[in-house]
């Protein structure tokens, strides 16, 4: 798992969003939260800052991207 500083902002957003969804669906909260805080996104952000979110992102292959090839089965008249 990467450290917090090594994630891109998109990876960070994806992790926090996924964790907020888990919390909204009833997963246990992994930290002590302030009284009255019920927003799952804010709770997930606090968990992110505490470094306790048990989610990781699998990096994609950073090789060259190729556009999909057109099919050659089309008949032209």
Short mmCIF file of the C-alpha atoms (twelve columns), coordinates in Angstrom:
data_MODEL
# 
_entry.id   MODEL 
# 
loop_
_atom_site.group_PDB 
_atom_site.id 
_atom_site.type_symbol 
_atom_site.label_atom_id 
_atom_site.label_alt_id 
_atom_site.label_comp_id 
_atom_site.label_asym_id 
_atom_site.label_seq_id 
_atom_site.Cartn_x 
_atom_site.Cartn_y 
_atom_site.Cartn_z 
_atom_site.pdbx_PDB_model_num 
ATOM 1  C CA . UNK A 1  0.000   0.000  0.000   1 
ATOM 2  C CA . UNK A 2  1.258   3.457  -0.882  1 
ATOM 3  C CA . UNK A 3  1.663   6.201  1.665   1 
ATOM 4  C CA . UNK A 4  -0.903  9.017  1.607   1 
ATOM 5  C CA . UNK A 5  1.497   11.368 -0.182  1 
ATOM 6  C CA . UNK A 6  2.056   8.956  -3.092  1 
ATOM 7  C CA . UNK A 7  -1.562  8.790  -4.276  1 
ATOM 8  C CA . UNK A 8  -2.765  11.100 -7.027  1 
ATOM 9  C CA . UNK A 9  -5.731  13.285 -6.203  1 
ATOM 10 C CA . UNK A 10 -7.887  11.002 -8.340  1 
ATOM 11 C CA . UNK A 11 -6.798  7.889  -6.441  1 
ATOM 12 C CA . UNK A 12 -7.397  9.686  -3.134  1 
ATOM 13 C CA . UNK A 13 -10.886 10.699 -4.265  1 
ATOM 14 C CA . UNK A 14 -11.676 7.149  -5.391  1 
ATOM 15 C CA . UNK A 15 -10.543 5.652  -2.083  1 
ATOM 16 C CA . UNK A 16 -12.440 8.173  0.056   1 
ATOM 17 C CA . UNK A 17 -15.570 7.776  -2.086  1 
ATOM 18 C CA . UNK A 18 -15.475 3.989  -1.850  1 
ATOM 19 C CA . UNK A 19 -14.998 4.165  1.911   1 
ATOM 20 C CA . UNK A 20 -17.840 6.698  2.286   1 
ATOM 21 C CA . UNK A 21 -20.130 4.301  0.420   1 
ATOM 22 C CA . UNK A 22 -19.115 1.478  2.757   1 
ATOM 23 C CA . UNK A 23 -19.850 3.658  5.795   1 
ATOM 24 C CA . UNK A 24 -23.217 4.713  4.342   1 
ATOM 25 C CA . UNK A 25 -24.109 1.042  3.932   1 
ATOM 26 C CA . UNK A 26 -23.356 0.250  7.560   1 
ATOM 27 C CA . UNK A 27 -19.669 -0.696 7.748   1 
ATOM 28 C CA . UNK A 28 -18.063 -0.037 11.122  1 
ATOM 29 C CA . UNK A 29 -16.268 3.273  11.540  1 
ATOM 30 C CA . UNK A 30 -12.558 2.779  12.217  1 
ATOM 31 C CA . UNK A 31 -11.866 5.930  14.248  1 
ATOM 32 C CA . UNK A 32 -13.442 7.952  17.035  1 
ATOM 33 C CA . UNK A 33 -15.575 10.637 15.440  1 
ATOM 34 C CA . UNK A 34 -16.754 13.951 16.887  1 
ATOM 35 C CA . UNK A 35 -20.248 13.939 18.366  1 
ATOM 36 C CA . UNK A 36 -22.920 14.777 15.802  1 
ATOM 37 C CA . UNK A 37 -20.841 13.961 12.713  1 
ATOM 38 C CA . UNK A 38 -23.023 11.769 10.488  1 
ATOM 39 C CA . UNK A 39 -21.857 12.595 6.949   1 
ATOM 40 C CA . UNK A 40 -20.156 9.439  5.545   1 
ATOM 41 C CA . UNK A 41 -17.880 11.479 3.261   1 
ATOM 42 C CA . UNK A 42 -16.607 13.593 6.147   1 
ATOM 43 C CA . UNK A 43 -16.055 10.466 8.252   1 
ATOM 44 C CA . UNK A 44 -14.128 8.858  5.374   1 
ATOM 45 C CA . UNK A 45 -11.969 11.995 5.081   1 
ATOM 46 C CA . UNK A 46 -11.153 11.767 8.790   1 
ATOM 47 C CA . UNK A 47 -10.263 8.086  8.351   1 
ATOM 48 C CA . UNK A 48 -8.025  9.074  5.416   1 
ATOM 49 C CA . UNK A 49 -6.193  11.612 7.554   1 
ATOM 50 C CA . UNK A 50 -5.771  8.984  10.286  1 
ATOM 51 C CA . UNK A 51 -4.380  6.531  7.705   1 
ATOM 52 C CA . UNK A 52 -6.755  3.698  8.610   1 
ATOM 53 C CA . UNK A 53 -8.733  3.137  5.397   1 
ATOM 54 C CA . UNK A 54 -8.208  -0.513 4.370   1 
ATOM 55 C CA . UNK A 55 -8.551  0.142  0.619   1 
ATOM 56 C CA . UNK A 56 -5.822  0.237  -2.008  1 
ATOM 57 C CA . UNK A 57 -5.783  1.069  -5.705  1 
ATOM 58 C CA . UNK A 58 -4.270  -1.336 -8.204  1 
ATOM 59 C CA . UNK A 59 -2.194  0.757  -10.618 1 
ATOM 60 C CA . UNK A 60 -2.986  0.387  -14.301 1 
ATOM 61 C CA . UNK A 61 -0.332  -0.571 -16.810 1 
ATOM 62 C CA . UNK A 62 1.360   2.656  -17.826 1 
ATOM 63 C CA . UNK A 63 2.348   1.313  -21.237 1 
ATOM 64 C CA . UNK A 64 1.434   3.017  -24.495 1 
ATOM 65 C CA . UNK A 65 -2.284  3.348  -25.098 1 
ATOM 66 C CA . UNK A 66 -3.659  2.170  -28.413 1 
ATOM 67 C CA . UNK A 67 -6.978  3.087  -29.933 1 
ATOM 68 C CA . UNK A 68 -9.299  0.159  -30.623 1 
ATOM 69 C CA . UNK A 69 -8.918  -1.159 -34.155 1 
ATOM 70 C CA . UNK A 70 -11.834 -0.876 -36.536 1 
ATOM 71 C CA . UNK A 71 -13.467 -4.117 -37.592 1 
ATOM 72 C CA . UNK A 72 -12.675 -5.241 -41.127 1 
ATOM 73 C CA . UNK A 73 -15.848 -7.291 -41.569 1 
ATOM 74 C CA . UNK A 74 -17.879 -4.326 -42.807 1 
ATOM 75 C CA . UNK A 75 -18.990 -4.545 -46.393 1 
ATOM 76 C CA . UNK A 76 -18.672 -1.423 -48.487 1 
ATOM 77 C CA . UNK A 77 -20.473 -0.905 -51.772 1 
# 
